[in-house]
Amino acid sequence: MVSNVENLNPQVMRYISKELRELVERPLEGITVLVDDHDVTELQAVIDGPADTPYHGGRFRVKLGLDKDFPASPPKGFFLTKIFHPNVSSPAGEICVNTLKRDWKPDLGIKHVLLTIKCLLIVPNPESALNEEAGKLLLERYDDYCARARLFTEIHAMSEAKASSSSASSAAGTSSSATGEEVPKKMAAIDKKQLAKKEKCLKDKKKTLKRL
């Protein structure tokens, strides 16, 4: 998406920057806003999959694109992380929710949009489905819908969460080495076996997904 920074009214730019600062300083529960100081017209956020949903445990990256008419016109929302959801198109990831269409009001703001997208993970709306298969499964075979959504979550959304955890563990390991502490070889061998088992399981799930 082409940047609209130069086309935005300076007053609107200040409004967007102010709201983004507030979202960074006082984060919403389960939502992390990623700010690009060079282009506030295309912001990204990471939404944690809500509990008691097939998306729980996953971390979903979303993108909001603001055009030159914002806030008179709503932002365009996309899931960058692959997801099986009635209101998210595949493979483009476009989000269909009334807040981003007919129910949009200029005073709603970015915070409201992000909360609406998170709520969409809790309560999908099959009546306005962009992914017809997901919408049909949700209405007719809910257990199958949950299984498919969970499979997508494990393959696509949990990999980012694991990568973040791995990076943190690596940093902690480096710190421990610096103080003269070493991880026992036996534990390291166990970790490698567990990792290999998880990777094999993930490959099997990807093969299953391709056959669906």
N, C-alpha and C positions, 0 to 999 in steps of 0.2 A: 504494500500500500504506500502511495506517495505521501510524503510528509506535507502537512498543511500548516506548519508553524508560521510561515510567512503570510499566510492568508487569514490567520485568526486575528480578531480584534485584540489589541494589547490588554484591554480590560478583561477579556475572556481568558487570555493567557495567565493573567495574575490570579484570576479566580481558580483556574485549573491547578496552578502551581500551589496555591494556598491549600486546596483540598487534598492534594497529593501529600504535602508536608504533614498535614493532620493525620492522614492514613498511615504514614510511616511512623510518626511519633506516638500515635494511639491506634495500633493495629486492631482490625476487626478480628474476632475469634475465628481461627481457622482460615484466615485469608492474609497472605503476604503480598504486599504491593511492591513491584519492581519498577523503580523510577529511572527513566533515561532523561537526564538533565538537558540533553541536546534536542530531544524531540518528545514533548509531552502529548502530542496528538496521537501517539500509538503506544499506549501503556499496557503493561502486562502484569499479571498477578498469578499467584499459585494458591489454589483452593484445596484444602484438605477434605477428602471424602468424608461426609457426615456419618456418624455412627448409625447402626441399624439400617444401613442401605448397602446395596452391592458394591458401592464405591468406597466403602470404609477401608482405610489403610492406604489408599492411593493419594497421590498429589497431582492435581490437574492444573496445567498451565493454560491460562486464558489470555486473550488479547482483546482490547477495546480500541477501535479506531475512531477518532474524532474528526469529522470533516469541517470545512470552513464555516458551516452554518451552525455548528454546536454553540450554545445549548438549544437553539431553536429546533434543531433536528437531533434525533437520538444517535448515540454511538453505535457502531456495528460491532457485534460481539462474535468471537470465534474461540473454540477450544483448539489449542495447539497440541494438546495431548489427546491421542485417540481414545474415544469413549463410545460405548454402546448405549445410546439414550434416544428416546423418541423425539426430543426437541433439538437434537444436534445432527446436522446433515453429515453424511459420509460420502467421500472422504474429506470434504472441504472444512468441516468443523463449524459451519455457521450455526449460530444459536437463534432459535425461534422462541421468543417470549413476548407477550403483549407489552411489557414495559419498554422494550426496544422498538416497538411499532406503534400501534394505535393509542396505547395508554401513556405514551411518553409526555412528560411535562418538563419545560425548561428548568424548573427549580428542583428536579429530583436529584441530580448530581451523580457522581461516579460511585460514591459509597452505596447509594441505593441500588445501582445497577449490579454491583458486585454481590450484595446481599441477595438480590433477586436470583442471580445465577446459582448461588449456593443453595437457595431454597429449591431451585429446579432439580437439584440432585436428590433432594428429599421427597419432593412431590412432582413427578413428571406429569406433563399434560398431553396425553395421547390424542386429544381432540385436535391439536394443531401440530401433528407430527411431521417433521422433516424426514425422519427415518421411519418409513412406513412399516418395515419389518419389526423394529423395536416397539412401535406403537401397537401393532397387532398382537405381538407376544405379550405385552403388558396387559392388554385387555382380555386375551383369551387363554394364555398359558403363563401365568405369572411366575411360576417356579422356573420355567425355561428362560423367561426374560431375565430373572435374577442370576441364573447360572451363566448366561451369555455375558451379561454386564459385569459379573464378577471376574470372568475369564479375561475380558478386555482390561479390567482394572489391574489384575495380577501381572499381565504381560506388559502393558504400556504405562500404567500410572505408578506401579510400585517400583519400577526400575529407577525412576528419578529419586524416590524416597530412599532406596537402597544405596544409590550413588552418593546421596548427601550423607547418609550414615557411615558409609565407607570412608568418605573424605574426613569426617570427624574422627573416626577411629584411627585413621592414618596419622592425623595431626597429633592425637593423643599418644600414639605409639612413638612418634618422633620426640615428643616431649619427655616421655619416660626414658628413652635411650639417652637423652641428653643428661639425665640425672643418674645414669649408671644402672637403671633397671632394665632387665631383659625379659621378654616373654619366653617361658619354658618351651623347649622344642616339642615336647609332647602335646601341649595345648595348640601349638601352631599346626601340627600335623592333623589334629582333630578338626581345627577350623578349615583346613584345606579339604578334608573329606566332606565336611558339611557343605562347603561352597560348591564342590563338584556335584554333590547330590542335588543341590538347589538348581544349578545350571542345567543338569539333565532334565529335571522336572519342568523347568521353564521351556526347554527345547521341545519337550513332548507336548506342552500346552500350545506352543506356537504351531506345531504340526496339526494339532486338533483344530485350531482356529482356522487354518488354511483350508481344511476340509469342510468347514461350515459354510 
